[in-house]
Amino acid sequence: MVDLALHGGRSLPDDWAAPFLLGGRTLAHGTALARRRFATEEAAALLTGVAAHAIGKLPSLVSGVIALLLGHLAHGTGWPVPKHGSARIAEAMAADITAHGGTFDLGRTITDLRELAGAKVVLLDTGVKGLLEIAGDRLPRRYANRLARFRYGPAAAKVDFLVSEPIPWSNPELGKAGTVHLGGSRAEMYRTESLTVRGVAVEEPFVLLVDPAAVDGTRARAGKRPVWAYAHVPNNDDRDPVDLVRARIERHAPGFGDTVLAQRGVSARQLEAYNPNYVGGDISSGAVTLAQSVLRPTARFDPYRTPLPGVYLCSAATPPGPGVHGMSGYLAALSVLRREFGIRTPPRLAPGRNTDGQGSHAARRPRSVPRR
């Protein structure tokens, strides 16, 4: 079932029972049936917090799929975090690319595809808006018009904290978790998320908090540790999120504010300035609705291939969408290998040794610890 969801519905499942299981359970968790699914309110709130990763209306069929996907991954492999921070992932990937002859051109913004005229293949890790801007009038009008109708959803507003000690949770068990959802009861999350979709700026938004030092001791120093969080807000919201997020944390961790050494807030509007792919602060690269989840970015048999020769889109604006980091790029790469190079059997990416005795990855990979 997880494999079916991760591949964005563009391939036949190995297990034909998976679509039926996914469909039935999605109805149970993503519709009004969810209101009667659990015996305790705590269990209902737990899965609803996972479903809220859809950053959209609750309940919904899409949020039901996301709850099942992330829930299954949590049970099967955990939600890992890289030891020493996520920068280690980028460093390992960059080292692997350079070890295999790749190069990087940093500090340069590509504004026109003509700047890449000498490339055989171009993979754009941009949102739909970025594709339209970079490709300009080179895109066929019909395709460009369809992309122009692409919808964006609610946004995130982020806060970074530097604190002097572990978060003083009222429930000490929360201190063992690397990720904490602050949304209240299932009914409260249904209300606030649905209002946010409609553009209503609620005073107690859903907040996702990450405390990396709780599961990775290397992230803390004596008297200093990072905590970051983001709140779900309407698209293009310009409010400073610091007070909103601090109040949400204080509700469950009285005295948290006394531990804060430094703080920085980034509104949804500022988030787009930081990364143009986040249109209006939409970190999902497009509204996560049922139709748009299946037809990202528009209706095409191969959603990664654009009408321009050798130009592909590989961002979260393509299936399977946001939240399954790397799968959009992986599936786009498979399309490129097949269509541009005639390679139908993808290379092995797992750590190990190739038949020539050389390591399949020259780079040092980051260790990871489980995120609870």
C-alpha positions in Angstrom: 0.0 0.0 0.0 2.9 2.4 0.8 4.5 1.6 -2.6 1.3 2.4 -4.4 1.0 5.8 -2.7 4.7 6.6 -3.2 4.6 6.0 -6.9 1.9 8.6 -7.5 -0.6 6.2 -9.2 1.4 6.0 -12.4 2.4 2.3 -12.1 0.6 -0.9 -11.6 0.8 -2.3 -8.1 2.6 -5.6 -7.4 -0.2 -6.4 -4.9 -3.6 -6.0 -6.5 -5.2 -6.0 -3.1 -3.4 -2.7 -2.2 -5.7 -0.3 -4.1 -8.8 -1.8 -2.4 -7.2 -1.7 1.0 -6.1 1.9 0.4 -9.5 2.9 -0.9 -11.4 1.4 2.0 -9.2 2.8 4.7 -9.1 6.2 3.0 -12.9 6.4 3.2 -12.7 5.3 6.9 -10.1 8.0 7.8 -10.8 10.7 5.2 -14.5 11.2 5.3 -17.3 11.7 7.9 -16.8 8.1 8.8 -13.6 9.2 10.6 -15.7 10.8 13.3 -16.7 7.4 14.6 -13.5 5.5 14.0 -11.7 5.6 17.3 -12.6 4.6 20.8 -10.6 7.4 22.4 -10.2 11.0 21.6 -6.4 10.7 22.1 -6.1 8.1 19.3 -8.4 10.2 17.0 -6.2 13.3 17.6 -3.0 11.4 17.0 -4.0 10.3 13.5 -5.7 13.7 12.7 -2.4 15.4 13.4 -0.7 13.1 10.9 -3.5 13.9 8.4 -2.9 17.6 8.9 0.3 17.3 7.0 -1.9 17.7 3.9 -2.2 21.4 4.9 -5.8 21.4 3.7 -9.4 20.8 4.6 -10.1 18.1 7.2 -11.3 15.5 6.8 -10.7 14.9 3.1 -9.8 11.9 0.9 -6.3 13.3 0.4 -5.7 13.8 4.1 -6.9 10.2 4.6 -4.3 8.9 2.2 -1.5 11.0 3.8 -2.5 9.8 7.3 -2.2 6.2 6.1 1.0 6.8 4.2 2.9 8.6 7.0 1.4 6.4 9.6 2.5 3.2 7.8 6.0 4.7 7.3 6.2 5.6 11.0 5.4 2.0 12.0 7.5 0.4 9.3 10.7 2.5 9.2 10.1 5.4 11.5 10.5 9.1 10.5 14.3 9.3 10.5 16.3 12.5 11.1 19.9 12.7 10.0 22.5 12.9 12.7 24.1 16.3 12.9 21.3 17.9 10.9 19.7 17.7 7.5 22.6 19.5 5.8 24.5 16.2 6.0 22.1 14.8 3.4 22.9 17.6 0.9 26.6 17.3 1.7 26.6 13.5 1.0 24.6 13.9 -2.2 26.9 16.7 -3.4 30.0 14.6 -2.6 28.6 11.6 -4.5 27.9 13.7 -7.6 31.4 15.2 -7.6 32.9 11.8 -7.1 31.2 10.7 -10.3 32.3 13.6 -12.4 29.5 16.1 -11.7 30.0 19.8 -11.1 28.0 22.6 -9.5 27.5 26.1 -10.6 26.5 28.0 -7.5 25.3 31.5 -6.8 23.6 31.8 -10.2 19.9 32.2 -10.8 18.6 30.8 -14.1 15.9 33.1 -15.4 15.6 31.7 -19.0 15.9 28.2 -20.4 18.1 29.7 -23.2 20.9 29.9 -20.6 20.9 26.1 -20.6 20.8 25.7 -24.4 23.8 23.3 -24.4 22.3 20.7 -22.1 20.9 17.5 -23.5 18.5 17.2 -20.6 17.2 19.8 -18.1 15.4 18.8 -14.9 13.7 21.7 -13.2 13.2 21.4 -9.4 10.9 24.4 -9.5 7.2 24.9 -8.9 4.7 25.5 -11.7 5.1 29.2 -11.4 8.9 28.8 -11.8 8.5 26.6 -14.9 6.2 29.2 -16.5 8.7 32.0 -15.8 11.8 30.2 -16.9 10.3 28.6 -20.0 8.4 31.8 -21.0 6.8 31.8 -24.4 8.6 28.6 -25.5 5.9 26.5 -23.9 2.9 25.6 -26.2 0.0 28.0 -25.3 -2.4 25.1 -24.5 0.0 23.6 -22.0 0.9 27.0 -20.5 -2.7 27.8 -20.1 -3.3 24.6 -18.2 -0.4 25.3 -15.9 -1.7 28.8 -15.3 -4.8 27.3 -13.7 -2.7 25.4 -11.2 -4.0 26.2 -7.7 -2.0 27.0 -4.6 -3.1 26.1 -1.1 -2.6 27.3 2.5 0.8 28.3 3.7 3.3 27.8 6.5 4.9 30.4 8.7 8.1 29.3 10.4 9.7 30.2 13.7 13.3 29.2 14.8 14.1 29.2 18.5 17.3 28.9 20.4 16.5 27.6 23.9 18.5 27.1 27.1 17.0 23.8 28.1 14.6 21.0 27.0 11.0 22.1 26.5 9.1 22.0 29.8 6.2 19.9 28.5 3.3 19.4 30.9 3.4 15.8 29.7 7.0 14.6 30.0 6.5 11.9 27.4 6.5 14.7 24.7 10.1 15.4 25.5 11.1 12.0 24.0 9.6 12.9 20.6 11.5 14.6 17.8 8.2 15.8 16.2 5.2 17.1 18.1 1.8 18.1 16.6 0.1 20.9 18.5 -3.5 21.1 17.3 -5.7 20.2 20.1 -8.5 17.6 19.7 -9.7 16.1 16.4 -12.6 18.5 16.3 -10.4 21.5 16.9 -8.0 20.5 14.1 -10.9 19.9 11.7 -12.1 23.4 12.4 -8.9 25.3 12.3 -7.5 23.6 9.2 -10.8 24.0 7.3 -10.9 27.7 8.2 -7.3 28.2 7.2 -8.1 26.7 3.7 -10.8 29.4 3.4 -8.4 32.1 4.1 -9.4 32.8 7.7 -6.5 33.7 10.0 -7.2 31.8 13.2 -5.5 32.7 16.5 -4.7 29.1 17.5 -3.4 27.4 14.3 -2.1 23.9 13.9 1.6 23.9 14.7 4.2 21.3 13.9 7.2 21.5 16.2 10.6 19.8 15.8 13.0 19.3 18.7 15.9 17.6 17.0 18.0 17.3 20.2 15.4 15.1 21.7 16.5 12.3 19.4 20.0 13.5 18.4 22.2 14.7 21.2 24.7 16.2 18.8 22.3 19.0 18.0 22.6 20.5 21.5 25.4 22.4 23.3 25.7 23.3 26.9 22.8 25.6 27.6 21.8 25.9 23.9 19.6 23.7 21.7 17.5 24.5 18.6 13.8 24.1 18.3 11.8 25.1 15.2 8.2 25.0 14.3 5.7 26.2 11.7 2.1 27.1 11.8 -0.5 26.6 9.1 -1.8 30.0 7.9 -3.7 31.3 4.9 -1.8 31.8 1.7 0.3 35.0 1.6 -0.4 35.7 5.3 1.9 38.5 6.4 1.7 38.1 10.2 4.8 37.6 12.2 4.3 34.0 13.5 6.5 34.2 16.6 3.7 35.1 19.1 1.2 32.7 17.5 3.7 29.8 17.8 5.0 30.7 21.2 1.5 30.9 22.6 0.7 27.5 21.1 3.7 25.9 22.7 3.1 27.6 26.1 -0.3 26.1 26.2 1.3 22.7 26.5 4.7 23.7 28.0 4.2 26.5 30.5 7.4 28.4 31.0 8.7 27.7 27.5 9.1 31.4 26.9 11.5 31.7 29.8 13.9 29.3 28.1 14.1 31.2 24.8 17.5 32.8 24.1 16.8 33.9 20.6 13.9 33.7 18.1 13.2 34.4 14.4 9.9 34.4 12.6 9.3 34.1 8.9 5.8 34.9 7.6 4.2 33.1 4.7 4.8 36.0 2.5 8.5 36.2 3.5 8.8 32.5 2.9 8.1 33.0 -0.8 10.8 35.6 -0.9 13.2 33.1 0.6 12.2 30.4 -1.8 10.1 31.3 -4.9 8.8 27.8 -5.1 6.7 28.5 -2.0 4.1 30.6 -3.7 2.4 32.6 -1.0 4.2 30.4 1.5 2.7 27.2 0.1 5.4 24.7 1.0 3.4 21.9 -0.7 4.1 23.4 -4.2 0.3 23.5 -4.9 -3.0 22.8 -3.2 -3.2 19.2 -2.0 -6.7 18.5 -3.4 -7.9 15.2 -4.8 -7.9 16.3 -8.4 -4.6 18.1 -8.2 -2.9 15.3 -6.3 -3.6 12.9 -9.2 -3.1 15.4 -12.0 0.0 17.3 -10.8 0.9 19.6 -12.4 -1.7 19.0 -15.2 -3.2 16.0 -17.0 -0.5 14.1 -18.8 0.5 10.4 -19.0 4.0 11.4 -18.1 3.7 14.4 -15.7 7.4 14.9 -15.5 8.0 15.4 -19.2 7.1 18.9 -20.6 6.3 19.5 -24.2 9.8 21.0 -24.7 12.4 18.5 -25.9 14.6 17.3 -23.0 13.0 19.5 -20.4 11.5 17.8 -17.3 9.9 18.9 -14.1 11.0 17.0 -11.0 9.7 19.0 -8.1 6.9 18.4 -5.6 4.5 19.9 -8.2 4.7 16.4 -9.8 3.4 13.1 -8.3 3.4 11.9 -5.7 3.6 15.4 -4.4 4.9 16.9 -1.1 5.7 15.0 2.0 7.5 12.1 0.4 10.8 13.8 0.0 12.8 12.7 -3.1 10.2 10.5 -4.8 9.2 13.2 -7.4 12.8 13.6 -8.4 13.4 9.8 -8.4 10.4 9.2 -10.6 11.3 12.0 -12.9 14.8 10.6 -13.2 13.4 7.2 -14.2 11.4 9.0 -17.0 14.6 10.7 -18.2 16.6 7.5 -18.2 13.9 5.7 -20.2 13.0 8.4 -22.7 16.4 10.2 -23.2 18.9 7.4 -22.7 17.0 4.2 -23.4 17.7 2.9 -19.9 14.8 0.9 -18.6 16.5 -0.8 -15.6 17.4 1.9 -13.1 20.8 1.8 -11.5 21.1 0.4 -8.0 21.2 3.3 -5.5 21.4 1.3 -2.2 24.8 1.3 -0.3 27.0 -1.6 -1.3 29.4 -2.7 -3.9 29.0 -3.0 -7.7 30.2 -5.9 -9.7 33.6 -4.1 -10.3 34.2 -4.1 -6.6 33.8 -0.3 -6.3 31.4 1.2 -3.9 28.1 2.2 -5.4 28.4 5.5 -3.6 31.8 7.2 -3.2 30.4 9.7 -0.7 30.2 9.3 3.0 26.5 9.0 3.9 24.9 10.6 6.9 23.9 8.4 9.8 20.4 8.7 11.0 18.5 8.3 14.2 14.8 7.5 14.5 12.3 10.3 14.9 9.7 9.2 17.4 
